[in-house]
Amino acid sequence: MKTTVVLPEDLHERVKRAAAARRESMGAVIRRAIEKEVSDIRPRLTCIGIGDSGRTDISARIGEEGFEPEPWR
């Protein structure tokens, strides 16, 4: 996929120098930088809370002797 990115002049020069030093294209330098920036972004889980019982005291009461949470169904 192709896209256009507008860079400030000083950043453009730094990318250009980095590419020349590594003997690779500016595109390769930019792709690697973008990949590094977004590598820790994970898709949001949409299944959390699917079995929500509506009760808010479960965690607080879990240590109580004999406490057994009610089934959510």
C-alpha positions as protocol buffer text, in pm:
chain_id: "A"
residue {
  index: 1
  type: MET
  ca { x: 0 y: 0 z: 0 }
}
residue {
  index: 2
  type: LYS
  ca { x: 122 y: 346 z: -79 }
}
residue {
  index: 3
  type: THR
  ca { x: 69 y: 656 z: 132 }
}
residue {
  index: 4
  type: THR
  ca { x: 201 y: 1010 z: 158 }
}
residue {
  index: 5
  type: VAL
  ca { x: 364 y: 1147 z: 473 }
}
residue {
  index: 6
  type: VAL
  ca { x: 466 y: 1510 z: 518 }
}
residue {
  index: 7
  type: LEU
  ca { x: 790 y: 1546 z: 717 }
}
residue {
  index: 8
  type: PRO
  ca { x: 949 y: 1856 z: 860 }
}
residue {
  index: 9
  type: GLU
  ca { x: 1266 y: 1943 z: 668 }
}
residue {
  index: 10
  type: ASP
  ca { x: 1503 y: 1848 z: 953 }
}
residue {
  index: 11
  type: LEU
  ca { x: 1338 y: 1506 z: 1000 }
}
residue {
  index: 12
  type: HIS
  ca { x: 1353 y: 1443 z: 626 }
}
residue {
  index: 13
  type: GLU
  ca { x: 1727 y: 1514 z: 630 }
}
residue {
  index: 14
  type: ARG
  ca { x: 1782 y: 1281 z: 927 }
}
residue {
  index: 15
  type: VAL
  ca { x: 1590 y: 1001 z: 757 }
}
residue {
  index: 16
  type: LYS
  ca { x: 1786 y: 1061 z: 437 }
}
residue {
  index: 17
  type: ARG
  ca { x: 2120 y: 1043 z: 626 }
}
residue {
  index: 18
  type: ALA
  ca { x: 2014 y: 730 z: 815 }
}
residue {
  index: 19
  type: ALA
  ca { x: 1915 y: 560 z: 489 }
}
residue {
  index: 20
  type: ALA
  ca { x: 2245 y: 651 z: 326 }
}
residue {
  index: 21
  type: ALA
  ca { x: 2443 y: 527 z: 627 }
}
residue {
  index: 22
  type: ARG
  ca { x: 2259 y: 194 z: 618 }
}
residue {
  index: 23
  type: ARG
  ca { x: 2265 y: 177 z: 238 }
}
residue {
  index: 24
  type: GLU
  ca { x: 1892 y: 132 z: 219 }
}
residue {
  index: 25
  type: SER
  ca { x: 1595 y: 332 z: 101 }
}
residue {
  index: 26
  type: MET
  ca { x: 1428 y: 606 z: 298 }
}
residue {
  index: 27
  type: GLY
  ca { x: 1110 y: 398 z: 277 }
}
residue {
  index: 28
  type: ALA
  ca { x: 1281 y: 109 z: 457 }
}
residue {
  index: 29
  type: VAL
  ca { x: 1396 y: 342 z: 737 }
}
residue {
  index: 30
  type: ILE
  ca { x: 1048 y: 491 z: 771 }
}
residue {
  index: 31
  type: ARG
  ca { x: 872 y: 151 z: 764 }
}
residue {
  index: 32
  type: ARG
  ca { x: 1104 y: 17 z: 1037 }
}
residue {
  index: 33
  type: ALA
  ca { x: 1044 y: 327 z: 1253 }
}
residue {
  index: 34
  type: ILE
  ca { x: 667 y: 299 z: 1214 }
}
residue {
  index: 35
  type: GLU
  ca { x: 674 y: -75 z: 1288 }
}
residue {
  index: 36
  type: LYS
  ca { x: 876 y: -11 z: 1604 }
}
residue {
  index: 37
  type: GLU
  ca { x: 630 y: 260 z: 1713 }
}
residue {
  index: 38
  type: VAL
  ca { x: 318 y: 46 z: 1670 }
}
residue {
  index: 39
  type: SER
  ca { x: 457 y: -297 z: 1758 }
}
residue {
  index: 40
  type: ASP
  ca { x: 315 y: -293 z: 2112 }
}
residue {
  index: 41
  type: ILE
  ca { x: -36 y: -196 z: 2005 }
}
residue {
  index: 42
  type: ARG
  ca { x: -269 y: -493 z: 2038 }
}
residue {
  index: 43
  type: PRO
  ca { x: -629 y: -526 z: 1919 }
}
residue {
  index: 44
  type: ARG
  ca { x: -880 y: -441 z: 2189 }
}
residue {
  index: 45
  type: LEU
  ca { x: -1048 y: -747 z: 2335 }
}
residue {
  index: 46
  type: THR
  ca { x: -1421 y: -730 z: 2287 }
}
residue {
  index: 47
  type: CYS
  ca { x: -1506 y: -1045 z: 2483 }
}
residue {
  index: 48
  type: ILE
  ca { x: -1421 y: -901 z: 2827 }
}
residue {
  index: 49
  type: GLY
  ca { x: -1734 y: -873 z: 3037 }
}
residue {
  index: 50
  type: ILE
  ca { x: -1935 y: -1107 z: 2817 }
}
residue {
  index: 51
  type: GLY
  ca { x: -2029 y: -1307 z: 3126 }
}
residue {
  index: 52
  type: ASP
  ca { x: -2086 y: -1006 z: 3348 }
}
residue {
  index: 53
  type: SER
  ca { x: -2299 y: -1109 z: 3645 }
}
residue {
  index: 54
  type: GLY
  ca { x: -2382 y: -751 z: 3732 }
}
residue {
  index: 55
  type: ARG
  ca { x: -2237 y: -798 z: 4080 }
}
residue {
  index: 56
  type: THR
  ca { x: -1953 y: -575 z: 4189 }
}
residue {
  index: 57
  type: ASP
  ca { x: -1847 y: -746 z: 4512 }
}
residue {
  index: 58
  type: ILE
  ca { x: -1710 y: -1075 z: 4372 }
}
residue {
  index: 59
  type: SER
  ca { x: -1340 y: -984 z: 4403 }
}
residue {
  index: 60
  type: ALA
  ca { x: -1384 y: -842 z: 4751 }
}
residue {
  index: 61
  type: ARG
  ca { x: -1568 y: -1150 z: 4877 }
}
residue {
  index: 62
  type: ILE
  ca { x: -1358 y: -1419 z: 4706 }
}
residue {
  index: 63
  type: GLY
  ca { x: -1139 y: -1459 z: 5017 }
}
residue {
  index: 64
  type: GLU
  ca { x: -1435 y: -1516 z: 5248 }
}
residue {
  index: 65
  type: GLU
  ca { x: -1461 y: -1867 z: 5380 }
}
residue {
  index: 66
  type: GLY
  ca { x: -1737 y: -2058 z: 5209 }
}
residue {
  index: 67
  type: PHE
  ca { x: -1804 y: -1788 z: 4950 }
}
residue {
  index: 68
  type: GLU
  ca { x: -1903 y: -1928 z: 4615 }
}
residue {
  index: 69
  type: PRO
  ca { x: -2001 y: -1689 z: 4338 }
}
residue {
  index: 70
  type: GLU
  ca { x: -2345 y: -1737 z: 4188 }
}
residue {
  index: 71
  type: PRO
  ca { x: -2350 y: -1871 z: 3833 }
}
residue {
  index: 72
  type: TRP
  ca { x: -2401 y: -1591 z: 3583 }
}
residue {
  index: 73
  type: ARG
  ca { x: -2653 y: -1778 z: 3372 }
}
